Amino acid sequence: MAALALGALGVVFGDIGTSPLYALQTVFSADNHAVKPTEADVFGVISLVFWSITLIVSIEFVVFIMRADNDGEGGILALIAKVEDAPLRSLKTKAILIGLGLFGVALFYGDGIITPAISVLSAVEGVKVAIPSLGSLVVPITIAILAALFAIQRFGTHVVGGVFGPVMVVWFSVIAVLGLAHVIPHPEILKAISPHYGVEFFTNHFGTAFISLGSIVLTITGAEALYADMGHFGRAPIRRAWFLIVFPALILNYMGQGSLILETPSAIDNPFFLLMPHWGRVPMVLLATVATVIASQAVISGAFSVTRQAVRLGFLPRVTIRHTSAREIGQVYVPAVNWVLLAAVVALVVGFGSSAKLASAYGIAVTGTITVDTLLFLVVARALWKKPSWMVALGAAVFFTVDFAFLGANLTKAEHGGWFPLSVGAILFVVLSTWRRGSERVSSARVAEEGSVAEFVTELRGLDPPAARVPGTAVYLNARRETTPLALRKGVEYNRSLHETVVIISLETTKAPYVAEGDRLIVDHLGFEDDGISHLTARFGFQEHTDVPRLVKLAQERGVEGEIDPEGAIYFLSQISIVPTGNDEMRRWRKHLFIALARNASSPVDYFKLPRDRTVSIGSQIEL
């Protein structure tokens, strides 16, 4: 538990843990310094910061939403999977909820692009405070650091977390001590814990307070990443690390920054680094840079987890996914996502150039994803958990009031950078929904082309002369139990021959992340064993890797009828070519997008771990 909690500090909390670097600075500098460094405004802001972190992160996510795990896995796709299982009365309502969930997933990827850029930039900008003459090197240094961060992802979350965990212990200890050093001489700042200061701030300066929420949201960035990374370390280690280390350290540091601003109003230029005595600012820049590199790790790991779930649940085509830990199955590395994220992050750093400009783009992605999380969680609580209506309504009143306030405040920044995550979200939403819709239509057309296994066997028995039976085992992959693999049908049609032992394997992806080994393989007795044809249904969780040769070996061990030879089996794949047609069921541009995605999907040979020297592809054409 201690090791997992330490690893969680190095991966899960990097994002939210480094928010003190830029959050309050942005609050007091946004919109031409609308928030003033006066006692009323400072107490109001610190009160809003405290209650935002408490309500959204501590209560909403850590206490409640993290309960909505899918066999240990978290993130918005886990919620989507639960909503798909929910017994909702209206299919249209379910479709709308899933659509909103997909948009939340798309916004999370936008967050994954912005977080590394703003985090590392904000830390490196500390150079301007410590050594002003090096200010022109901020962007090049940032890009170099980001390139190194993405390069080490291939070593795996467990390695990264093991290295970063101790650093984050130092980080949270240092920021807690810095905050405490300014709270002790000015303990009156602790009064800001009272919610009435936040209420008073809104009452006296509603417009200013509302706009400030667009920057205060920066204090809760990382809440969704915290939830998405749950599968890497588990709920209990994350909760313990949050309440025992992260939460107290963050609150102390924000209190310290508030106290410093009250004492020295000019400190609003960079209250975090000015907490530190002059002699310690250069070491603090170095520590902050390392910490913000770690901050980026939270959303990068979350992006890998979400991508893997999206592939399993049918929202993305197959991509290469590598397991990086022998002990933690949820720890994966997705090369394509890694390098696309790096390219987008570098473009963002060069395009915006400063953390202050990026702050405007940041909040919409965070608040949009959080709002969708809240909605889906409440649906799960009512429809699946059967919680009383009054309880769900109370939760909706509290959480939506806070979430919509933050979302509304951030939408005002759409033209000042907020357009970026919205654009990324829109593009990725189109990709996710197009792949899901196209896959469903191709699947329907394929079923009609394949025909039933019973009809195929009847045709096989009636061939004159009969099909020649060649020695050995042939394994055919098929999506469904009842239909004939296209490769099997076309092979007999072209060659008039069939292996003595034919094993058809249908792969079923469950909505749970993992499947118990005893439930892995189901032998389907279709009545064709005398013809040398067996059918197996193999079940995999959406977080598991599909290893077909291991299934064949498992089938032999379980005594499936027929002489199965796992070491010499030939694997046959049905390679389909998709041709767009003129029907109006799906727009033509979306058909071409789907075909482009299909062509760039990872090889099924690698995806299913098939031996290349014993794998044969047989082609067929499907109209879309």
N, C-alpha and C positions, 0 to 999 in steps of 0.2 A: 504494500500500500504506500509506504514511504517513497519507494523508488518510482512508482507510477505518479504520485503527487509531484515529485521533483521533475519528472519528465513533462508533466502537464504544465508546470511553471515555465518550462522552456519552449513549449509549443502553443499551448492553449491561451495563455494570458499575456503573451507578448504584445498583442494589439491594444487591448484595453489598458494594459500596464504602462504603456508609454504615452497615453493620451495627455498626462500632465505636461508633456513637453510643449504642446501647442494649444490646448483647449482654452485656458483662461486668457492667454495672449490674444487668441482669435476673438473671444467674447468682447474684450475691451477695445479691440482695434477695428472690429467690423462696423460697416456703415458709418464711416467718418466719426468713430468714437462716440456712438450714440449712448453706450453705457459708460457712465462716468465713474472715476475712482473715488466716489464719495462713500460715506459710511452706509447710507441707505442702499445704494446700488450694489456695493460689495457684499453686504449681508444678504441682500436679495439673491444675488448670483450664487453665492456659496450655498445658500439654502436650497436653491433649485438644483445645483450640482449634487448635493448630498441626497436629496429625495429622488432625483432622476436615477442615480446609481442604485439606490436602495429599492425603489419600486420596480424598475425595468430589469436590472441585472440580478440583484439578490433575490427578489420575490418572484417576478414574472418568469425569468429564465431558469435560475438556479433551483428555486423551490418548486415551481409548477411545470413549466414547459419541458424541462429535462425529464420529467416523469413520462412524457409521451415518447419514449424510446421504442424502437422497433427491434426487439431482441438485442438491446445494447447499443444499437446505432441511433445517432441523432441527426439533426439537420432537417431542412425544409422538405427534402424528398422523403424522409421517413414519415413526416406528417402527411404528405400526399398519398403515400402507400396506405396509411391508416384511413384517410378519407375515402379512398377507393373501396375499402372494405366496409365502410360505414353504411348502415341500412337507412339511407336517406330516401324520402318518399318520392322526390323528383329527380329524375336522371339529368334534367337540364341544370338543376341546382348543383348537382355533383360535378357536372362538366364545367360550370362557371368557377367553382371552387378549385378544381384541378388547374384550370386556366390561370387563375390568380396565383396559385402555387407555382406554376411554371414561370410566371413573370417574376415572382420572388426569387426563384432559382437564378434567373437571368440577372437580376439585380445583385445577387450575391457574387456572381462572377465580376460584375462591375466593381463591387467592393474589393474583390481580390486584386483588381488592377490598381485601384487608387491607394489602398492601404500601404503597400510597400513604397510607393512613390512619396506619399506625404510623410510617412514615418521616418524614412531614412533622410529625406530632405530636411525635415525639422531638426533632426539631430546634427546633421552636418552644418546647418545654418548657425549652430552654436559657435562655429569658428569665427563668425562675424563679431560675436561678443568678446571672445577670448583673444583672437588675433585678426583684427579688422582688415589687415593688408591681404589676407588670403581669401577674401570674400568672393573673388572671381573664380575660385576653384571649386565652389560648392557643387555645381552641377556635374563637372567631370568626376569629382570624388564620389558623388552619389551614384552615378552610373557604374563606376568600377565596383563599388560595394555590392550593388544589386546584382551585377553579373556574377560575382563570386557566390552570393547567396543562392541563386538559382542553379549554379553549377554543382553545389554540394547536395542538392535534393536527391540525387540518384543514390546516395548512401543510405537514405531511409530516415523516417521520423524518429525511430528509436535511437539512432546515432546522433541525429541533430538535437533531439530533446535531452539526451544524456550530456551533451556538451553544453547546451544552452541553459539547462536547468540550474546548475550552480551559479552561472552568471546572473540569472534572474533573481536568485536568492539575494545576491549582493545588491542588485538593482533595487529591489523592493525594500531592503534594509536601509539603503542610502537615502531613498526618497522619503521614507518614513522618518528617519533621523533629521533630515533637512527640514521637513515640515514641522516636526516636534520642536526643533530649535527656535522656530519663530512663533509657535503656539504658546510655549511656556511663558515667554515675556509678555505676551498679549493674550491671555486666556479668554478675553471677552469674545474672540472670534468663535468660540464654541457655542455661543448663543445662536449662531446661524443654523444650528441643527433644528431649531424650532421652525416648523413649517409656516408660521405666521409671517416670517420675514419674506418668504417667497410670495405669499399671498399679497402682502402689502406692496411688494415690488410691482406686481401686476395691477393692483388697484390704483396706485399712484402714477405709474408709467406703463399703461397697457401696451401701447405700440412698441415702445423700446423693449419691454420685457418679452413680448411675443417674438420680435426679431432676434433677441438674444438666444432664444431656444434653438435657432438655426446653428448657433455655435456651441451652445451647451451640449447639444447632441454628440459632439466630439468626445465627451467624457464617457459615453456608453458604447463607443465603437468596439467591436469585438464580441458583442453579446451573441450574435448569430454564429460567428466562428467558434465561439466557446461551445455552443450547442452542436454544431456540425462536427467538431473534433471529438465528441464524446466517445465515438467508437474506437478511437486510438488509445484511450486510457481508462474509460469507464466513468460512471456517474459519481461514485463515492470519492475517488481521488480528486476530481475536479471540484466538488463541493467543499471538501476539507481545505484544499489549497486556497480556494476563494475566501472562505470565511475566516481562516486562521492567519493568512498572510496578505493576500492581494487587497481585499476590501479595506482592512485597517490602514494599510500603507497608502492607498490612494486617497482616502479621506483625510489622513494626516497631512499629506502633501498639498492637497487643495486648500485645506485650512491654513497651512503655512503660507501659501501663495497669497491668499486673501489677506492675512495679517500683514504680509510685506507690502501689499498695495496700499493698505490703510496707512501704514507707517511712511512709505515712500511712493507717492502716486506715480512718479515717473517710471516705476518698475513695471508698468503695464506693457512696456516695450518688449520685455522678455522675462516675465516673473519667474519662470522655472530656473533658468540659469543664474538669475540674480539672487536666488536663495543661497547660492553657493558663494563663499568668500572668494575674493579675486584669485588667490593662490590655487584654488581647487578647480577653477573653471576649465582649464585645458584637460585635466584627467576626467572631469565630468563630461566633456564633449566626447571623449573616447568611449567612456562607459555608456553614454546615451546612444552613441552610434551603434555599438554592439547590441544594446537593448532594442533599438528600432529594427535592426536586422532580424532580431528574434521576433519582433512584433509582426513582421511580414510573414513569418513562418506559420502563424496561426491561420491566416486566410489561404496561404498556399496549400497547407495540409488539408484544410477544409475543402478547397477546390478539387483536390485529388479525390477525396472521399465522395463529394457530391457527383463528380464525373463518373465514378465507378457505379454509384447507385443509379445514375441516369441511364447508363448503358444497360444495366441489368433490368431496369423497369421499362425499357423500350423507348426512351426519350432521346437517345443518341445512338449513332452507329457504333460498331465495335471499334475500340481503340486499344492500343497496347498498354497493358496494365501490369506492373511488376510488383510482386510482394517483396517487402524489404525487411521483414522480421519473421523468424521461424516461430516466435512465441505469440505475437499479436497479429492475428489475421487481418485486422482492420488497417494495418499500416501498409500503404501502397504508394507507388510512384507512377505517375502518368506522364511520360516524356512529352507527348504532343501538347498537353495542357501547360506543362512547365515552360516550354520554349515560346509558346504563343503568349503566355502571361509576361514573360521577360520582354518580348518585343513591344507589347502594349505598354508596359510600365516605363520602359526607356523612352518611348514616344511621348508619354504623359509628362515625364520629368523635363524633357527638352521643350515640350509645348507650353507648359504652364510656368516652369522655371522657379517657383517658390512655393513653400507650404501654405502661405497665406492665400494665394490664388487657388490652390488645390482644395482648401478648406470649403470653398463654396460648392465644389463638386462632390464633396464627401458625404454630406448629410443625407441627401436624397436616397442614395443606395442603401444606407444603414436603416433609415426610418421606414423605407418602403418594405424592406425584407422583414423587419421587426413587426410591422403592422400585419403583413400576410401571415407570419408565424402565429401571431395572437389569434387571428381569425380561424385558422385551421385547427389550432389547439382547442379553442372553445367548441368547435364542431365535434372534434374527437371526444371531448369531455362529456358533451351532451348525448351524441349519437352512439358512441361505443361504450363509454363508461357509465352511461345512464345517470349522470349527476342531475340533481334537481334543477328545474328551470330557474328558480330564484337564485340559486348559487351561480349558475352560468351567467345570468343577467347581471348579477352583482360584479362578477369578474369582468364582464364586458364593459360595464359602466366605468370601472376604475381604470382598466388597462387601455381601453380605446380612448378615453379622455386624454390620457398622457400620450399615447401613440399618435393620435390624430393632431394633437397640438404640435408635436415635433414635426410630423409630416407636413402640416400646413405651413409652419415656419420655414421649412427647407424648400418647399415649392416656390417660395418667393425668390429663391436664388437660382432658378432654372436658367435664366439668361446669362448669369455670371459664372458658369461652369457646371451648374446642375444638369445642363443638357447632355453632358458626357455620359454619366451613368444611365440616364434615361435612354440615350441612343444605344448604348451597349445592351441594355435590358431589352429594348425593342428588337434589336437584331437577333439576339440569342433566343428570345421568345419565339420568333419566327422559325428559327432553326429547330428548336425543341419540338414545337407543335407540328411543324412540317414533317419531321421524321416520324413522329408518332402516328400522324394521320396517314402518311404515305405507306408506312409499314403495315398498318391495318388493311389498307386497300390491296397492297401486293399480296398480303397473306390470304385474303379472300380469293383473289384471282388464282393464286397458287393451289389452293385447295381444290378448285374446280379442275385445274390441269392435272393434278396428281391422281384423283380418283381414289376409291377405297381399296384397301389391301385385299378385301374379300374378292372384289371384282378382278384384281390383278392375278390372284392365285387361281381363280376360275379360268382366266384367259391362259395362264401358264400351263394348267393341266390339259387345256384343249389344243395346245400347239401341235401341229403335225408337219414335219417331224418334231418330236419334243425337244426342248432346249437342252443342250449338252450341259452336264454337271461337271465342273472342274474341281480338283482337290483344293482344300484350303478354306479359310474363313474370310468372309467379306462383311465389313461393318458399314452400314449406311446411317448417316445422321438425318433425322427428320424432325420437323417441328411438332407434328401431331401424331397421336396414337392410331387414328383411324385411316390415315391416308398413306399412299405409296410414295416413297422417296422418288423424285424425278430421275435421279441418277440410276436407280434400280429399274424403273420402267424403261427408260431410254437405253440402258445397257442391254437388256434382254431384246429390245426392239432392234438395236443395231447389230449385236453380236450373236444372238440366238444361243446364249450360254449363261450359266449361273453357277456360282460357287456351291459346293456341297453344303456348307454351313453359312447361312445368311442371318446376321444379327442386325435388326433395325433398332436404333436407339433414339427415343424422343427425349429431348432435354426440356425440362420444365423449370422455369425460374419462379421461385415463390416470392411473396411480398415480405417474407422474413429474411433477415440478413444471413442466417445460417440454418442448415438442416442437419439433424442428428445422423450419424453414420448408419445407424440401424434403419433409418427411413430413406436412405439414399436411393436404393434401387428397388423397383417394383417389376416383377416378372409378369407380363401380360399374356395370359393363355388365350390366344386368338383362334386356336384350333388348326394352325398350319404347321405344327411341329413335325408332322409326318412328311411335309414338303421341305424340311430342312430350314424353315424360316421361324425365327424367334423374335419377339418384340420386348424391349425393355423400356421402362420409363425411369429416367434418372432425374432426381430433384436436387436443385442447387439453390441456396440462398443468394440474394442479389449482391452479397458481399463476398461470395466465394468464387474461386477460379475454377473453370470447367476443364477437367482433365479426363478426356475420353478414354485414352489407353488404360488408365487406372480403372475406369468403369468396366472395360472388357475383362480385365484381370479379376475384378470383383465378381463379375458374372460367372466366370469359370469356377471361382472358389465356392460360389453358392450353388453350383451344380445345375446350371441352366442346360436344358436338353440340347444335344448336338456336340460335336467335337470342336470346341472352341480353342483356337490356338492364338493366345494373346501376343506371342512373340512374332508370329508370321502373318498376322491379320492384315488384310488390305483395307484401307479406309476410302470410302467413296463419298465425294461431296457433290451436291447438286448446285452447279454454278449457273445462276439465272442472269439473263440480260433483260433489263427493263426498258421498254419502249413506250414513250408517251403517246397517247391517243388524243383524239379531239373531243372526248366527252367533257361535260361541264361539271363533273363531280368535284374536281380539284383544279384550281387555276394552273395554266400552263407553266407560268414562271415557277410555281411551287413544285410542279412535277420535275422540272429541270434541276431545281435546287435539291430535291430528294435524290435524283439520279446522281448528281455530283457528290452528295454525301455518301451514297452507297458505294460509288467507285473508289472513294478515299477511305473506306472502312478498312480496318486492319485485316490481314489475311486470316481466314478461318483456320488455316493450318496452325498458325501460332496461337490463335485465341483458344483453340480446343486442345492444344499441345499434341498435335498429330505428328507422327514421324514423316518427314518430307519424302523419304525414299519409298514409303509404302502408302502414299496418298494419291488418289486419282480424282480429277474433277471432270464431270460430264455436264455440258452446257444445255440450256433450254431458254426459251424466250417467254417473258411475261409482259402483258400490256397493262399500262397504268392509265 
